[in-house]
Amino acid sequence: MEQKQPDTSRPRLGVVVGGSGLVGGTIVNYFKSKAEDQIDVRAPNSKKMSLREPDDIRKYLLDLQPDFIVNAAISNINADEKLSFDINYLGPYLLAKTAIELNIPYIHISSAATLKLGSKISEDEQRDFSPGLSNYTRSKLMAERTLAHLHRTEDLDYTVVRLAAVYGNHDHKIQGIQRMMFAVADESMPVMFTKKGVLHSYSNCRKLPYFIDHVLNHRDEFCGGDYNFVDRNPVELRELILAIKTFLEVKYPKDICVPYPLARFGQRSTTLLLRVLRKFGLKADLPPELIFLRQFYISQTLNCDRLQRSSFVDPMPDVNILSMLPEMIFYYLTRWNHQNLISTFKEKTAESNSFCNTFIHQPDQLLDAVHAGQLDAKNYTIKCTSQVDTTKSAVI
Ligand SMILES: NC(=O)c1ccc[n+]([C@@H]2O[C@H](COP(=O)([O-])OP(=O)(O)OC[C@H]3O[C@@H](n4cnc5c(N)ncnc54)[C@H](OP(=O)(O)O)[C@@H]3O)[C@@H](O)[C@H]2O)c1
């Protein structure tokens, strides 16, 4: 099918589904502020356009007439069969069908969960279906297969970008790598649930939008392809946990690796215990990432030769998960402190103490400053205008 010629009378218009998530949010930010070409991006939330509502999808996209679609939406990783099927499979299928109708590219974010475990796993080493797969993995795998089918049979212009564990600074939930960082910062991980020598690949969330932008601008090269988008060098899980621990200067976890059978036993017993506690009105859950417990004990490193051979040039070749740790830890600790989720690293600067005191004891002073237009909310200071009309700031 001949490619749709972009309407050059207006900026390109893209739709990012899942734009409030870790991955989608970074893509939206990039298109808003960093992309070289002017691109207008819409990121409907799941209330405006739910992947569970076929009519929503068609109506929204046909009304908008975008130039491309990026899908970074997923259900919770431990969602049941129906929700996983609807959001991770049927939703992408309907997005792709509408992309065919509009004759525009469809970029699909997928996961290393669809690939086999082991070393240097290439794009072609997909898992086979089996009842033992998680609902997340099965539905993501089904989506990849159907997109390839639509490309063969209906000329779908698509690219699959497959991510391993994603690291970056935009996570509003606590999940994946961020969950691990949280557990270390919160000192709630006494020992390590992995074993020596287990390696994994990691995907840098900040680099990903550059790739998507490039893929959209080079459709001839990337149409119909799937790419493992991971850092070139894998990292040992144990090394990563210990690096976080060293950086945070905390005592835990101890450098002791719990064997898998014991970890599995612990997981099952805790699940049972939590079930019993629910009968007494207490509600608590294990982290959903534990559906991947086995993967903490088995290496999965992805081969990224296809990405390296492509025309895409890594915009930050020296950045990897270990080099980005300080920045990420600072970002998340600040965030978790503000949300009162951890107390281990409560910031105790003079400025923050001073603001807290004013907020608690003299809120009137803040009201007066806001009403007089004198609050510098970014720096938590009140601007003091002197008689000679020079503006100074005072810490609140
Ligand atoms: N994070 C990782 O470590 C990782 C690893 C490998 C692959 N990936 C892949 O990366 C992609 C994005 O993952 P993420 O970590 O960014 O996910 P996330 O932070 O959990 O975000 C999920 C997004 O999906 C949207 N969503 C959920 N239900 C929806 C529905 N019914 N209709 C429309 N949108 C819906 C949510 O929007 P609302 O908030 O509006 O509901 C949210 O924006 C997924 O394809 C995932 O498989 C992620």
The ligand as an SDF file (V2000), in Angstrom:
LIG
                    3D

 48 52  0  0  0  0  0  0  0  0999 V2000
    8.2090   -0.9330   32.9390 N   0  0  0  0  0  0  0  0  0  0  0  0
    8.9690   -1.9340   32.5460 C   0  0  0  0  0  0  0  0  0  0  0  0
    9.9160   -2.3190   33.2460 O   0  0  0  0  0  0  0  0  0  0  0  0
    8.7090   -2.6040   31.2090 C   0  0  0  0  0  0  0  0  0  0  0  0
    9.5220   -3.6960   30.8470 C   0  0  0  0  0  0  0  0  0  0  0  0
    9.3220   -4.3020   29.6140 C   0  0  0  0  0  0  0  0  0  0  0  0
    8.3260   -3.8450   28.7680 C   0  0  0  0  0  0  0  0  0  0  0  0
    7.5410   -2.8180   29.1430 N   0  0  0  0  0  0  0  0  0  0  0  0
    6.4580   -2.4060   28.2190 C   0  0  0  0  0  0  0  0  0  0  0  0
    6.3750   -0.9930   28.1600 O   0  0  0  0  0  0  0  0  0  0  0  0
    5.0170   -0.6210   27.9360 C   0  0  0  0  0  0  0  0  0  0  0  0
    4.6260    0.4280   28.9640 C   0  0  0  0  0  0  0  0  0  0  0  0
    4.8240   -0.0620   30.2780 O   0  0  0  0  0  0  0  0  0  0  0  0
    4.8820    0.9290   31.5290 P   0  0  0  0  0  0  0  0  0  0  0  0
    5.8130    0.3160   32.4960 O   0  0  0  0  0  0  0  0  0  0  0  0
    5.0990    2.3210   31.0710 O   0  0  0  0  0  0  0  0  0  0  0  0
    3.3870    0.7860   32.0850 O   0  0  0  0  0  0  0  0  0  0  0  0
    2.6570    1.6510   33.2040 P   0  0  0  0  0  0  0  0  0  0  0  0
    3.5610    2.6600   33.7870 O   0  0  0  0  0  0  0  0  0  0  0  0
    1.9880    0.6780   34.1100 O   0  0  0  0  0  0  0  0  0  0  0  0
    1.5250    2.4210   32.3800 O   0  0  0  0  0  0  0  0  0  0  0  0
    0.4390    1.7280   31.8440 C   0  0  0  0  0  0  0  0  0  0  0  0
   -0.3270    2.6780   30.9470 C   0  0  0  0  0  0  0  0  0  0  0  0
   -1.3730    1.9080   30.3420 O   0  0  0  0  0  0  0  0  0  0  0  0
   -2.5430    2.6940   30.3660 C   0  0  0  0  0  0  0  0  0  0  0  0
   -3.7270    1.8420   30.3830 N   0  0  0  0  0  0  0  0  0  0  0  0
   -4.0720    0.8970   31.2870 C   0  0  0  0  0  0  0  0  0  0  0  0
   -5.2660    0.3860   30.9860 N   0  0  0  0  0  0  0  0  0  0  0  0
   -5.6980    1.0350   29.8600 C   0  0  0  0  0  0  0  0  0  0  0  0
   -6.8760    0.9580   29.0680 C   0  0  0  0  0  0  0  0  0  0  0  0
   -7.8660    0.1280   29.3550 N   0  0  0  0  0  0  0  0  0  0  0  0
   -6.9760    1.7650   27.9780 N   0  0  0  0  0  0  0  0  0  0  0  0
   -5.9930    2.6480   27.6790 C   0  0  0  0  0  0  0  0  0  0  0  0
   -4.8470    2.7610   28.3840 N   0  0  0  0  0  0  0  0  0  0  0  0
   -4.7070    1.9650   29.4690 C   0  0  0  0  0  0  0  0  0  0  0  0
   -2.4660    3.5070   31.6610 C   0  0  0  0  0  0  0  0  0  0  0  0
   -3.2570    4.6500   31.4670 O   0  0  0  0  0  0  0  0  0  0  0  0
   -4.2260    5.2570   32.6120 P   0  0  0  0  0  0  0  0  0  0  0  0
   -3.3100    5.6770   33.7140 O   0  0  0  0  0  0  0  0  0  0  0  0
   -4.9290    6.3750   31.9510 O   0  0  0  0  0  0  0  0  0  0  0  0
   -5.1390    4.1150   33.0130 O   0  0  0  0  0  0  0  0  0  0  0  0
   -0.9710    3.8290   31.7190 C   0  0  0  0  0  0  0  0  0  0  0  0
   -0.7140    5.0210   31.0170 O   0  0  0  0  0  0  0  0  0  0  0  0
    4.1930   -1.8930   27.9740 C   0  0  0  0  0  0  0  0  0  0  0  0
    3.9850   -2.3420   26.6610 O   0  0  0  0  0  0  0  0  0  0  0  0
    5.0960   -2.8870   28.6870 C   0  0  0  0  0  0  0  0  0  0  0  0
    4.8470   -4.2150   28.2830 O   0  0  0  0  0  0  0  0  0  0  0  0
    7.6970   -2.1690   30.3510 C   0  0  0  0  0  0  0  0  0  0  0  0
  1  2  1  0
  2  3  2  0
  2  4  1  0
  4  5  1  0
  4 48  2  0
  5  6  2  0
  6  7  1  0
  7  8  2  0
  8  9  1  0
  8 48  1  0
  9 10  1  0
  9 46  1  0
 10 11  1  0
 11 12  1  0
 11 44  1  0
 12 13  1  0
 13 14  1  0
 14 15  2  0
 14 16  1  0
 14 17  1  0
 17 18  1  0
 18 19  2  0
 18 20  1  0
 18 21  1  0
 21 22  1  0
 22 23  1  0
 23 24  1  0
 23 42  1  0
 24 25  1  0
 25 26  1  0
 25 36  1  0
 26 27  1  0
 26 35  1  0
 27 28  2  0
 28 29  1  0
 29 30  1  0
 29 35  2  0
 30 31  1  0
 30 32  2  0
 32 33  1  0
 33 34  2  0
 34 35  1  0
 36 37  1  0
 36 42  1  0
 37 38  1  0
 38 39  2  0
 38 40  1  0
 38 41  1  0
 42 43  1  0
 44 45  1  0
 44 46  1  0
 46 47  1  0
M  CHG  2   8   1  16  -1
M  END
$$$$
